[in-house]
Amino acid sequence: MSEGTARKVTYSLPDDLLNEMETAVREGAAPSYSAFVAQAVREQLHRQYEQRLKDEFSAAAEDPLFLEDVEETMRAFGEADRELEGTPEE
C-alpha cells in the first residue's frame, strides 16, 4: 500500500483507547500517533480483505459450475503432466 500524500482528518475515539494508544506510542510501538493509527487501519483493512477472500473461496467451493471447471482444468493439466513425464530432461 502506498504511503502517498497524507490528509488531516478528525475522528473521535474513546478516552480509554486514546490512553492505550498514547502509552503504546511512548513505548515505541510507532513513531507517532498518526503512524500508529495508520498501521491499525492498514491491519484492519488487511483482515477484512482476507475475510472477503475466505468468504469468496467458501462460496466457490459450493458452486457446482466452478467445481466442474476446476475438475476439467485438473484433467487437462493431468494429461499435460503425463505427457511431460515421458519427456527426457535436457
C-alpha positions in Angstrom: 0.0 0.0 0.0 1.4 3.4 -0.9 2.1 6.0 1.7 1.2 8.8 -0.7 0.1 12.2 0.5 -1.3 12.4 4.0 -4.5 14.2 4.7 -5.5 15.6 8.0 -8.7 14.1 9.4 -10.6 14.3 12.6 -12.1 11.3 14.4 -13.5 10.8 17.9 -12.1 7.9 19.9 -13.0 6.7 23.4 -10.7 8.1 26.2 -9.5 4.6 27.2 -8.5 3.8 23.7 -6.6 7.0 23.3 -4.8 6.4 26.6 -3.7 3.0 25.5 -2.6 4.4 22.2 -0.6 7.1 23.9 1.1 4.5 26.1 1.9 2.3 23.1 3.4 5.2 21.1 5.5 6.3 24.2 6.7 2.7 24.4 7.9 2.7 20.8 5.0 0.9 19.0 5.0 3.6 16.4 6.9 6.9 15.8 3.7 9.0 16.1 0.0 8.8 16.9 -0.7 9.2 13.2 1.6 6.3 12.3 0.0 4.2 15.0 -3.5 4.9 13.6 -2.4 4.3 10.0 -0.8 1.0 11.0 -4.0 -0.1 12.8 -6.2 0.9 9.9 -4.0 -1.0 7.4 -4.1 -4.1 9.6 -7.9 -3.9 9.8 -8.3 -3.4 6.1 -6.0 -6.4 5.5 -8.1 -8.6 7.9 -11.3 -7.5 6.0 -9.6 -8.3 2.7 -8.6 -11.7 3.9 -12.1 -12.4 5.2 -13.6 -11.4 1.9 -11.2 -13.9 0.1 -12.1 -16.6 2.6 -15.8 -15.9 2.0 -15.4 -16.0 -1.8 -13.4 -19.2 -1.6 -16.1 -20.8 0.6 -18.8 -19.7 -1.9 -16.8 -21.1 -4.8 -16.4 -24.4 -3.0 -20.3 -24.6 -3.1 -20.6 -23.6 -6.7 -21.1 -26.6 -9.0 -20.1 -24.8 -12.1 -16.9 -23.6 -10.5 -16.1 -27.1 -9.2 -16.8 -28.6 -12.6 -14.4 -26.1 -14.2 -11.7 -27.0 -11.6 -12.2 -30.7 -12.4 -11.9 -30.0 -16.1 -8.8 -28.0 -15.6 -7.2 -30.6 -13.4 -7.9 -33.3 -16.0 -6.4 -31.1 -18.8 -3.2 -30.4 -16.7 -3.1 -34.1 -15.7 -2.8 -35.0 -19.3 -0.1 -32.4 -19.9 1.8 -33.6 -16.9 1.7 -37.2 -18.1 3.0 -36.1 -21.5 5.9 -34.3 -19.8 6.7 -37.3 -17.6 7.7 -39.2 -20.8 10.0 -36.4 -22.0 13.7 -36.6 -21.1 15.2 -33.7 -19.3 17.8 -31.6 -21.0 
